[in-house]
Amino acid sequence: MGGRPATPRPSYPVDEVFETCAAIAGSVTPFPERRLRLPVAEAHLVGCADSRLDDLLADDSPFSWLQAAENTAVAELQSWFAPRACDRLCAPGEADLTDRAALLALPQERRWDRSS
């Protein structure tokens, strides 16, 4: 008997759901805060951080679909990640992601001084 997985797989990847909601709302701000603090949600946060932090550190948009408000979305995500994501990334033991997220609190020219 194959039992059910401990964590059910979502019907759609969390990145796609996030991007769809942000596109409809025209903002990324409300959605990161609404994530539940459950193991599956923390795993999704780790995955999102891993795929988006390099773009955010370079002040680039990780969203190819968001052109009208691209600069605003980048600034919104940077301002959310810097103070809030560090603790949540540290809990699952993601030291590298935690350090990279903390760099977002610095101006871009200082980020590269600290990351090298």
Buried (B, 14 or more C-beta within 10 A) or exposed (E): EEEEEEEEEEEEEBBEBBBEBBBEEEBBBEBBEEBEEEEBBBEBBBEBBBEBBEBBBEEEBBBEEBEEBBEBBBBBBBEBBBEBBBEBBBBEEBEEBBBBBBBBBBEEEEBEEEEE
